């Protein structure tokens, strides 16, 4: 009998944990290492290698377009990877085989630093693979636990997310140094080596994983029920409730119908997350390019522009306990009730204020100034707080307001919002690069454009959140069939 089948409560982690942690640390180092230098490399190597000031604006727009398309694909693919794992192949096979493809993409990237076509292909492969395993890896962690050791699951996820942020911090500090001192071949090659190592580590633990078999295609999933619901919208009503009619004609269970209704309630909130991510992901692209024009002296040490983004995970990790155990309880004590919907609204507003700082910094640059990097660091701090208010709260809201049968669906749809937001930002930059409608929004006007958009969404959010029906599933028995 294996240690996960025993009914005795365990005090130690499953034997598979070191392999999962090692794999995640190496993979995240690889992914964030590539992202840390992508923006500046694309401009310097492909879009404006002569550093012609007349071409810089278009070059930066093309770079931003590629970076945001990369993120768009990376956060669309979790939906595909999750379906492949849950319905057809299982998480282990998807993680292992896609990781091999991931490593091949890294190899192609490192060998194509002088060829834009092959470099782009490498980025597409990496984004598709990174996204394809994203929805499987964290779920695979949960699969390793049962009743005998579920009390250790929270601690395990703590280490898991610590690993993610550690990989991000180390890579965004180290890879820019290698890039600026030794060139792009080595800077992109090292993440490739780490991805090969990640794949090897995962394969070495193959005999220790608990593997959940794929369930096959489920008739009562969100997509199928939604498809028939849309058909029902175009049919005449006979006095029967819409959802009851759907259940009677198609035989869907009350439990699955309730789950789909929960998803649509949550989507009314998730509809506001793409614009948040359209702005948030600029800190890893547009802000990096802006940093090249700042005074980067920090306590006597001159940072590389790509290193500034390291403040993102540092502030995020440090501010979560401050907000959770300090700010939120304090607000409750003085009579301000802290609800998920209020936190999300506050996060949207704070994101707009963060970009006001960035826009003012850019205005100074546009007028020939060289602002201090401290202004960007302040913006990173506020953006980290906004991320806690929006992202962490949305994940919590989705968990508490959806039944068990729909929690995986909600996770995939949330990541899809990140994809949509980055797609929008990419399209704006495409328009700028091709002298389209948004070409008038360059320099500081670019940031004021996004400030205006998120402010409009914030006002709309105030009206929607006030009217949103809430139904928590925590501590409540789910509807039976």
C-alpha positions as CSV (number, residue, x, y, z in Angstrom):
1,X,0.0,0.0,0.0
2,X,1.4,3.4,-1.0
3,X,1.8,6.3,1.4
4,X,-1.1,8.1,-0.3
5,X,-3.4,5.1,0.1
6,X,-2.9,4.7,3.8
7,X,-5.6,5.9,6.1
8,X,-3.1,7.1,8.7
9,X,-2.5,10.8,8.8
10,X,1.0,11.7,7.4
11,X,3.4,14.3,8.8
12,X,5.7,14.4,5.7
13,X,5.1,15.6,2.2
14,X,4.5,13.2,-0.7
15,X,7.7,11.8,-2.3
16,X,6.8,13.6,-5.5
17,X,7.0,17.1,-4.0
18,X,10.8,17.8,-4.5
19,X,10.4,17.0,-8.2
20,X,7.4,19.3,-8.6
21,X,9.2,22.1,-6.8
22,X,12.4,21.6,-8.7
23,X,10.5,21.5,-12.0
24,X,8.5,24.7,-11.2
25,X,11.6,26.7,-10.1
26,X,13.5,25.9,-13.2
27,X,10.6,26.5,-15.6
28,X,9.6,29.8,-14.0
29,X,13.3,31.0,-14.2
30,X,13.3,30.1,-17.9
31,X,10.0,31.9,-18.6
32,X,10.6,35.1,-16.7
33,X,14.2,35.2,-17.8
34,X,13.1,35.4,-21.4
35,X,10.4,38.0,-20.6
36,X,12.9,40.2,-18.7
37,X,14.9,41.0,-21.8
38,X,12.5,40.5,-24.6
39,X,11.3,44.1,-25.0
40,X,14.7,45.7,-25.1
41,X,16.2,42.9,-27.2
42,X,13.6,43.2,-30.0
43,X,14.1,46.9,-30.3
44,X,17.9,46.7,-30.3
45,X,18.3,43.6,-32.5
46,X,15.5,43.7,-35.0
47,X,13.4,46.9,-35.0
48,X,15.9,49.7,-34.6
49,X,19.5,48.3,-34.5
50,X,21.0,51.6,-35.6
51,X,19.2,53.4,-32.7
52,X,17.8,56.0,-35.1
53,X,15.7,58.4,-33.0
54,X,13.2,58.8,-35.9
55,X,12.5,55.1,-35.8
56,X,12.4,54.6,-32.1
57,X,8.7,55.1,-31.5
58,X,7.6,52.6,-34.2
59,X,10.3,50.2,-33.1
60,X,9.1,50.3,-29.5
61,X,5.5,49.8,-30.7
62,X,6.5,46.7,-32.7
63,X,8.3,45.3,-29.7
64,X,5.3,45.9,-27.4
65,X,3.0,44.3,-30.0
66,X,5.1,41.1,-30.0
67,X,5.5,41.0,-26.2
68,X,1.8,41.3,-25.6
69,X,1.0,38.8,-28.4
70,X,3.4,36.4,-26.6
71,X,1.5,36.9,-23.3
72,X,-1.9,36.6,-25.2
73,X,-1.0,33.1,-26.4
74,X,0.6,32.1,-23.1
75,X,-2.6,32.8,-21.3
76,X,-5.0,31.4,-23.9
77,X,-3.3,28.0,-24.0
78,X,-4.1,27.0,-20.3
79,X,-7.7,26.5,-21.6
80,X,-6.4,24.1,-24.3
81,X,-3.9,22.4,-22.0
82,X,-6.6,21.9,-19.3
83,X,-9.0,20.3,-21.8
84,X,-6.2,18.0,-23.1
85,X,-5.3,16.9,-19.6
86,X,-8.7,16.5,-18.1
87,X,-10.4,14.9,-21.1
88,X,-7.8,13.0,-23.1
89,X,-4.2,12.5,-21.8
90,X,-4.0,13.2,-18.1
91,X,-1.9,15.9,-16.4
92,X,1.4,13.9,-16.3
93,X,1.6,13.2,-20.1
94,X,0.6,16.8,-21.0
95,X,3.2,18.3,-18.6
96,X,6.0,15.9,-19.8
97,X,5.4,16.0,-23.6
98,X,4.6,19.7,-23.7
99,X,7.7,20.4,-21.6
100,X,9.8,18.7,-24.3
101,X,8.3,21.0,-26.9
102,X,8.9,23.9,-24.6
103,X,12.6,23.1,-24.4
104,X,12.8,22.8,-28.2
105,X,11.3,26.3,-28.4
106,X,14.0,27.6,-26.0
107,X,16.7,26.0,-28.2
108,X,15.3,27.6,-31.3
109,X,15.2,31.0,-29.6
110,X,18.8,30.8,-28.4
111,X,20.0,29.9,-31.9
112,X,17.9,32.6,-33.7
113,X,19.0,35.8,-32.1
114,X,19.9,37.2,-35.6
115,X,16.9,35.9,-37.5
116,X,13.5,37.5,-36.7
117,X,11.4,34.8,-38.4
118,X,12.9,31.9,-36.5
119,X,13.1,33.9,-33.3
120,X,9.3,34.6,-33.6
121,X,8.6,30.9,-34.2
122,X,10.6,30.1,-31.0
123,X,8.5,32.6,-29.1
124,X,5.2,31.1,-30.4
125,X,6.4,27.6,-29.4
126,X,7.4,28.8,-25.9
127,X,4.2,30.7,-25.3
128,X,2.0,27.8,-26.4
129,X,4.0,25.3,-24.3
130,X,4.2,27.5,-21.2
131,X,0.5,28.1,-21.3
132,X,-0.3,24.5,-22.2
133,X,1.2,23.2,-18.9
134,X,0.2,26.2,-16.7
135,X,-3.3,24.9,-15.9
136,X,-1.9,21.4,-15.3
137,X,1.0,22.1,-13.0
138,X,-0.8,23.6,-10.0
139,X,-3.6,21.1,-10.3
140,X,-1.0,18.3,-10.3
141,X,0.2,19.5,-7.0
142,X,-3.3,19.0,-5.5
143,X,-3.5,15.5,-7.0
144,X,-0.5,14.3,-4.8
145,X,-2.6,14.7,-1.6
146,X,-5.5,12.7,-0.1
147,X,-7.3,12.6,3.2
148,X,-4.2,11.3,5.0
149,X,-2.1,14.4,4.2
150,X,-4.5,17.1,3.0
151,X,-3.6,19.2,6.1
152,X,-0.3,19.8,4.4
153,X,-1.8,21.0,1.1
154,X,-1.9,24.7,2.2
155,X,1.8,24.6,3.2
156,X,2.6,22.9,-0.1
157,X,0.9,25.6,-2.1
158,X,2.8,28.2,-0.1
159,X,6.1,26.6,-1.1
160,X,4.8,26.3,-4.7
161,X,4.0,30.0,-5.1
162,X,7.2,30.9,-3.2
163,X,9.1,28.9,-5.8
164,X,7.3,30.8,-8.7
165,X,8.2,34.2,-7.2
166,X,11.8,33.1,-6.4
167,X,12.3,32.0,-10.0
168,X,11.0,35.3,-11.2
169,X,13.1,37.4,-8.9
170,X,16.4,35.5,-9.6
171,X,15.9,35.5,-13.3
172,X,15.0,39.1,-13.7
173,X,18.1,40.1,-11.7
174,X,20.6,37.7,-13.3
175,X,19.5,37.4,-17.0
176,X,19.7,41.2,-17.7
177,X,23.3,41.3,-16.4
178,X,24.2,38.4,-18.7
179,X,22.4,40.0,-21.6
180,X,24.1,43.4,-21.2
181,X,27.6,41.9,-20.5
182,X,27.8,38.8,-22.6
183,X,25.1,39.1,-25.3
184,X,21.7,37.7,-26.2
185,X,22.9,34.2,-27.2
186,X,24.0,33.4,-23.7
187,X,21.1,35.3,-22.1
188,X,18.5,33.3,-24.1
189,X,20.6,30.1,-23.9
190,X,20.6,29.9,-20.1
191,X,16.8,29.9,-19.8
192,X,16.9,27.1,-22.4
193,X,19.2,25.1,-20.3
194,X,16.9,25.7,-17.3
195,X,13.9,24.5,-19.2
196,X,15.8,21.3,-20.2
197,X,16.6,20.8,-16.6
198,X,13.0,21.4,-15.6
199,X,11.9,18.7,-18.0
200,X,14.5,16.3,-16.7
201,X,13.6,16.9,-13.1
202,X,9.9,16.2,-13.9
203,X,10.7,13.0,-15.7
204,X,12.9,11.8,-12.9
205,X,9.9,11.8,-10.5
206,X,7.7,9.8,-13.0
207,X,7.4,6.8,-10.6
208,X,6.4,8.9,-7.6
209,X,3.5,10.9,-8.9
210,X,-0.1,10.2,-8.2
211,X,-1.7,10.3,-11.7
212,X,-5.3,11.1,-12.1
213,X,-6.8,9.5,-15.2
214,X,-8.5,11.7,-17.8
215,X,-12.3,11.7,-17.5
216,X,-13.1,11.8,-21.2
217,X,-15.4,14.4,-22.8
218,X,-18.1,15.4,-20.3
219,X,-21.6,16.0,-21.7
220,X,-22.4,18.5,-19.0
221,X,-19.5,20.9,-19.3
222,X,-19.8,24.7,-19.4
223,X,-19.2,25.0,-23.2
224,X,-21.9,22.4,-24.1
225,X,-24.5,23.8,-21.8
226,X,-23.8,27.3,-23.0
227,X,-24.1,26.2,-26.6
228,X,-27.6,24.9,-26.0
229,X,-28.5,27.9,-23.9
230,X,-27.7,30.2,-26.8
231,X,-30.0,28.1,-29.0
232,X,-32.8,28.5,-26.5
233,X,-32.5,32.3,-26.6
234,X,-33.8,32.3,-30.2
235,X,-36.8,30.0,-29.4
236,X,-40.2,31.2,-28.3
237,X,-40.9,30.9,-24.6
238,X,-43.9,28.8,-23.5
239,X,-44.1,30.3,-19.9
240,X,-41.5,27.8,-18.6
241,X,-38.3,29.1,-16.9
242,X,-35.4,29.4,-19.4
243,X,-33.1,27.1,-17.4
244,X,-35.9,24.7,-16.5
245,X,-36.7,24.4,-20.2
246,X,-33.1,23.7,-21.0
247,X,-32.9,21.0,-18.4
248,X,-36.1,19.3,-19.5
249,X,-35.2,19.2,-23.2
250,X,-31.6,18.3,-22.9
251,X,-31.5,16.3,-19.6
252,X,-28.9,18.4,-17.9
253,X,-28.8,18.0,-14.2
254,X,-29.9,20.8,-11.8
255,X,-26.3,20.7,-10.3
256,X,-24.7,21.4,-13.7
257,X,-27.2,24.1,-14.6
258,X,-26.6,25.8,-11.2
259,X,-22.8,25.6,-11.9
260,X,-23.2,27.3,-15.3
261,X,-25.4,30.1,-13.8
262,X,-22.6,30.6,-11.2
263,X,-20.1,31.0,-13.9
264,X,-22.1,33.7,-15.7
265,X,-22.6,35.6,-12.4
266,X,-18.8,35.6,-11.9
267,X,-18.2,36.6,-15.5
268,X,-20.0,39.8,-14.8
269,X,-17.0,40.7,-12.6
270,X,-14.4,39.0,-14.7
271,X,-15.5,41.2,-17.6
272,X,-13.5,44.0,-15.9
273,X,-10.3,42.0,-15.5
274,X,-9.0,42.2,-19.2
275,X,-8.6,46.0,-19.0
276,X,-6.7,45.6,-15.7
277,X,-4.3,43.1,-17.4
278,X,-4.1,45.3,-20.5
279,X,-2.4,47.9,-18.2
280,X,-0.7,45.6,-15.7
281,X,1.4,43.7,-18.3
282,X,2.8,46.9,-19.6
283,X,5.1,46.9,-16.5
284,X,7.0,44.0,-18.2
285,X,7.1,45.7,-21.7
286,X,6.4,49.4,-22.0
287,X,7.8,50.2,-18.5
288,X,11.0,48.4,-19.3
289,X,11.5,50.5,-22.5
290,X,10.7,53.6,-20.4
291,X,13.4,52.6,-17.9
292,X,16.1,53.0,-20.5
293,X,15.4,56.7,-20.4
294,X,15.5,57.1,-16.6
295,X,18.3,57.9,-14.2
296,X,18.9,54.3,-13.0
297,X,21.2,55.2,-10.1
298,X,20.0,53.4,-7.0
299,X,22.1,53.9,-3.8
300,X,25.2,54.4,-5.9
301,X,24.6,51.3,-8.1
302,X,23.4,51.8,-11.7
303,X,20.7,49.2,-12.6
304,X,20.1,47.8,-16.0
305,X,16.7,48.8,-17.3
306,X,15.5,45.2,-17.4
307,X,16.2,44.7,-13.7
308,X,13.6,47.3,-12.5
309,X,10.8,44.8,-13.1
310,X,12.3,42.7,-10.2
311,X,10.5,45.0,-7.9
312,X,7.2,43.5,-9.1
313,X,7.5,40.1,-7.4
314,X,9.4,41.6,-4.4
315,X,6.6,44.1,-3.7
316,X,3.9,41.5,-4.4
317,X,5.2,39.0,-1.9
318,X,5.9,41.6,0.8
319,X,2.6,43.4,0.5
320,X,0.3,40.4,0.6
321,X,0.8,40.0,4.4
322,X,0.7,43.7,5.0
323,X,-2.7,44.1,3.2
324,X,-4.1,40.8,4.7
325,X,-3.1,41.3,8.3
326,X,-2.7,45.0,8.5
327,X,-4.6,47.2,6.1
328,X,-7.8,45.2,5.7
329,X,-8.4,44.6,9.4
330,X,-7.6,48.3,10.1
331,X,-10.3,49.4,7.6
332,X,-12.8,47.0,9.2
333,X,-12.0,48.5,12.6
334,X,-12.7,52.0,11.5
335,X,-16.1,50.9,10.0
336,X,-15.2,50.4,6.3
337,X,-16.4,46.9,5.4
338,X,-13.9,45.2,3.1
339,X,-15.8,43.1,0.6
340,X,-14.4,41.3,-2.5
341,X,-16.3,43.6,-4.8
342,X,-15.0,46.7,-3.1
343,X,-11.5,45.5,-3.2
344,X,-11.7,44.9,-6.9
345,X,-13.1,48.4,-7.5
346,X,-10.4,49.9,-5.4
347,X,-7.8,47.9,-7.4
348,X,-9.1,49.2,-10.7
349,X,-8.9,52.8,-9.4
350,X,-5.4,52.3,-8.0
351,X,-4.2,50.9,-11.3
352,X,-5.4,54.1,-13.0
353,X,-3.5,56.2,-10.4
354,X,-0.4,54.1,-10.9
355,X,-0.4,54.9,-14.6
356,X,-0.8,58.6,-13.8
357,X,2.7,58.4,-12.3
358,X,4.0,56.6,-15.4
359,X,2.3,59.1,-17.7
360,X,3.8,62.1,-15.8
361,X,7.3,60.4,-15.9
362,X,6.8,60.0,-19.7
363,X,5.8,63.6,-20.0
364,X,9.1,64.6,-18.4
365,X,11.0,62.3,-20.8
366,X,9.1,63.8,-23.8
367,X,10.3,67.2,-22.7
368,X,14.0,66.1,-22.5
369,X,14.1,65.2,-18.8
370,X,15.7,62.2,-17.1
371,X,13.5,61.4,-14.2
372,X,14.7,59.2,-11.3
373,X,14.0,55.5,-11.4
374,X,12.4,56.0,-7.9
375,X,9.2,57.1,-9.6
376,X,8.9,53.8,-11.4
377,X,9.7,52.0,-8.2
378,X,6.8,53.8,-6.6
379,X,4.6,52.8,-9.5
380,X,5.6,49.2,-9.0
381,X,4.7,49.4,-5.4
382,X,1.2,50.7,-6.1
383,X,0.7,48.2,-9.0
384,X,1.6,45.4,-6.6
385,X,-1.1,46.5,-4.2
386,X,-3.6,46.9,-7.1
387,X,-2.7,43.3,-8.2
388,X,-3.5,42.1,-4.7
389,X,-6.8,43.9,-4.7
390,X,-7.9,42.7,-8.2
391,X,-6.1,39.5,-9.0
392,X,-6.0,37.8,-5.6
393,X,-9.5,38.9,-4.8
394,X,-10.9,37.7,-8.2
395,X,-9.4,34.2,-7.6
396,X,-10.9,34.2,-4.1
397,X,-14.3,35.4,-5.4
398,X,-14.3,32.8,-8.1
399,X,-13.6,30.1,-5.6
400,X,-16.2,31.1,-3.1
401,X,-19.0,31.9,-5.6
402,X,-18.7,28.8,-7.8
403,X,-19.5,25.2,-7.0
404,X,-16.8,22.5,-7.1
405,X,-17.8,21.3,-10.5
406,X,-17.0,24.7,-12.0
407,X,-13.8,25.8,-10.1
408,X,-11.5,24.6,-12.9
409,X,-13.6,26.3,-15.5
410,X,-13.4,29.6,-13.6
411,X,-9.6,29.3,-13.3
412,X,-9.3,28.9,-17.1
413,X,-11.7,31.7,-17.8
414,X,-9.8,34.0,-15.5
415,X,-6.5,33.3,-17.3
416,X,-8.4,33.9,-20.5
417,X,-9.1,37.4,-19.3
418,X,-5.3,38.0,-19.1
419,X,-5.0,36.9,-22.7
420,X,-7.8,39.2,-23.9
421,X,-6.3,42.2,-22.1
422,X,-2.9,41.6,-23.7
423,X,-4.5,41.1,-27.1
424,X,-6.1,44.6,-26.8
425,X,-2.8,46.2,-25.9
426,X,-1.1,44.4,-28.8
427,X,-3.7,45.7,-31.2
428,X,-3.1,49.2,-30.0
429,X,0.6,48.9,-30.6
430,X,0.0,47.3,-34.0
431,X,-2.1,50.4,-34.9
432,X,0.7,52.7,-33.7
433,X,3.4,50.8,-35.7
434,X,1.3,50.9,-38.9
435,X,0.3,54.5,-38.6
436,X,-3.3,53.6,-37.8
437,X,-5.9,55.3,-35.6
438,X,-3.8,54.9,-32.4
439,X,-0.7,56.4,-34.0
440,X,-1.7,59.7,-32.4
441,X,-1.2,58.2,-29.0
442,X,2.6,58.2,-28.5
443,X,4.8,59.2,-25.6
444,X,2.8,60.3,-22.6
445,X,-0.5,60.3,-24.6
446,X,-0.2,56.5,-24.9
447,X,-0.5,56.1,-21.1
448,X,-3.2,58.8,-20.8
449,X,-5.2,56.7,-23.3
450,X,-5.1,53.7,-21.1
451,X,-5.9,55.8,-18.0
452,X,-9.0,57.1,-19.8
453,X,-10.1,53.6,-20.7
454,X,-9.7,52.0,-17.3
455,X,-11.4,55.0,-15.7
456,X,-14.4,54.5,-17.9
457,X,-14.4,50.8,-16.9
458,X,-14.2,51.8,-13.3
459,X,-17.3,54.0,-13.5
460,X,-19.1,51.2,-15.3
461,X,-18.0,48.7,-12.6
462,X,-19.6,50.9,-9.9
463,X,-23.0,50.4,-11.6
464,X,-22.6,46.7,-12.2
465,X,-21.1,45.7,-8.8
466,X,-24.0,47.4,-7.0
467,X,-26.6,45.3,-8.9
468,X,-24.7,42.0,-8.9
469,X,-26.5,39.1,-7.2
470,X,-24.2,37.1,-4.9
471,X,-24.3,33.4,-4.1
472,X,-21.5,32.0,-1.9
473,X,-20.9,28.2,-2.0
474,X,-18.7,28.2,1.1
475,X,-20.3,26.1,3.9
476,X,-23.5,25.6,1.7
477,X,-24.6,22.2,0.4
478,X,-24.6,22.2,-3.4
479,X,-27.7,21.5,-5.4
480,X,-28.3,17.8,-5.7
481,X,-29.4,16.2,-9.0
